Amino acid sequence: MEDEVDRLVAAWRRERPDLDVEPLEVLSRVSRLARHLDRARRLAFSEHSLEPWEFDVLTALRRAGTPYQLSPGQLLTQTLVTSGTMTNRIDRLAKKGLVERLPDPSDRRGVLVRLTAEGRDRADQALAGLLDQERAILAELSRAQRGELAALLRQLTAPFDNIPG
């Protein structure tokens, strides 16, 4: 079965035989798949009236376990945004009743961000919808193939996830 990347690579090999275009065979497919995944994510989240960034913050809190709360600094680490962006996101989620700010008992100056019951329900429902979308994307692969692909992609992404700072 041929795909668009096969055609793109063939064209580059014809036009630039002096270049090794082999990386395109993998990374162009990863890029195209990322675009399809982004569309699937947006669809799954919009069905629950969430933006992707809202899902990211809510699910970071949900994964924290009971009582589903983290400091803003912990949320920064998990979502890779600036402190100003996180403050704005927390404000917007609080306004929607999806999170609440609480005083941090271990730091008089600090706050904790806690998922509300509504925030937890929305995060859970959106996650279920996302998993349905992702299963559909992976449907052509066997369980063994999915495991192999996950291991190979982990090899490529781990160095980026373990960069200090």
C-alpha positions in Angstrom: 0.0 0.0 0.0 1.4 3.4 -1.0 0.8 6.6 0.8 1.5 10.3 0.3 4.9 10.1 1.9 6.0 7.4 -0.6 5.1 9.8 -3.4 6.9 12.7 -1.7 10.1 10.6 -1.1 10.1 9.3 -4.7 9.8 12.9 -6.0 12.7 14.1 -3.8 14.8 11.1 -4.8 14.2 12.0 -8.5 14.8 15.7 -8.0 17.7 15.5 -5.5 19.5 12.1 -6.0 22.5 13.7 -4.2 20.6 13.8 -0.8 19.7 10.9 1.5 16.0 11.5 2.1 15.5 8.4 4.2 14.6 10.4 7.3 11.5 11.6 5.5 10.2 8.1 5.3 9.8 8.0 9.1 9.5 11.6 10.2 7.1 12.8 7.5 4.8 10.0 8.5 5.2 10.9 12.2 4.4 14.6 11.3 1.3 13.6 9.2 0.1 11.2 12.0 0.5 14.0 14.5 -1.8 16.2 12.5 -4.4 13.5 12.3 -4.1 12.9 16.1 -4.4 16.6 16.7 -7.7 16.6 14.8 -8.9 13.6 16.7 -8.0 15.2 20.0 -9.8 18.4 19.1 -12.9 16.5 18.1 -12.9 14.4 21.3 -12.4 17.4 23.5 -14.9 19.6 21.7 -17.6 17.0 22.3 -17.0 17.8 26.0 -16.7 21.6 25.6 -12.9 21.5 26.3 -9.9 23.0 24.5 -6.8 20.8 24.3 -5.0 23.0 26.9 -7.9 22.6 29.3 -7.8 18.9 28.9 -4.0 18.9 29.6 -4.5 20.8 32.9 -7.5 18.9 34.0 -6.0 15.5 33.3 -2.7 16.5 35.1 -4.8 17.1 38.2 -6.8 13.9 37.6 -3.7 11.8 37.3 -2.4 13.2 40.6 -5.0 11.0 42.4 -7.2 12.0 45.4 -7.6 14.8 46.3 -6.8 15.7 42.6 -4.7 18.8 43.4 -1.3 20.1 42.5 0.7 23.4 43.0 0.9 25.7 40.0 4.6 24.8 39.8 3.8 21.1 39.5 1.2 22.0 36.8 3.9 24.0 34.9 6.2 21.0 35.0 3.6 18.7 33.6 2.2 21.0 30.9 5.4 22.8 29.8 4.0 26.3 29.8 5.2 29.5 31.4 4.0 30.7 34.8 2.0 33.5 33.3 0.3 31.2 30.9 -0.5 28.8 33.7 -2.0 31.6 35.9 -4.2 32.6 33.0 -5.3 29.0 32.4 -6.1 28.4 36.1 -8.1 31.6 36.2 -10.1 30.5 33.1 -10.7 27.0 34.4 -11.8 28.4 37.8 -14.2 30.7 36.2 -15.8 27.7 34.4 -16.0 25.9 37.7 -13.6 23.1 36.6 -10.9 23.9 39.2 -10.6 25.8 42.5 -7.7 27.5 44.2 -7.1 26.5 47.8 -4.5 27.8 50.3 -1.4 25.5 50.5 -1.3 24.3 54.2 2.5 23.7 53.8 3.3 27.2 52.4 1.3 30.2 53.7 2.1 32.1 50.5 1.3 29.3 48.1 -1.9 27.9 46.6 -3.0 24.5 45.4 -5.2 23.9 42.4 -7.9 21.3 42.9 -10.1 19.6 40.4 -13.8 20.1 41.1 -16.3 17.3 40.6 -17.4 18.9 37.3 -13.8 19.1 36.2 -13.2 15.5 37.1 -16.3 14.4 35.2 -15.3 16.4 32.1 -11.7 15.1 32.2 -12.9 11.5 32.5 -15.5 11.8 29.7 -13.0 13.6 27.4 -10.4 10.9 28.1 -12.8 8.2 27.2 -13.6 10.0 23.9 -9.9 10.5 23.1 -9.2 6.8 23.7 -11.9 5.9 21.2 -10.4 8.2 18.6 -6.9 6.9 19.2 -8.1 3.2 19.0 -9.6 4.0 15.6 -6.3 5.5 14.5 -4.4 2.4 15.6 -7.0 -0.1 14.4 -4.8 -1.3 11.5 -2.1 -2.5 13.9 -2.0 -5.7 15.9 -1.3 -5.6 19.6 2.2 -6.7 19.0 2.7 -4.1 16.3 1.4 -1.4 18.6 3.8 -2.5 21.3 6.7 -2.5 18.9 5.8 0.9 17.5 5.5 2.3 21.1 9.0 1.0 22.0 10.5 2.5 18.9 8.9 5.9 19.4 9.9 5.8 23.1 13.5 5.4 21.9 13.2 8.6 19.8 11.3 10.7 22.4 13.0 9.7 25.6 16.1 11.9 25.0 13.8 15.0 24.6 11.9 14.2 27.7 15.0 13.9 29.8 16.7 17.2 28.9 17.6 19.0 32.1 15.9 22.3 32.7 
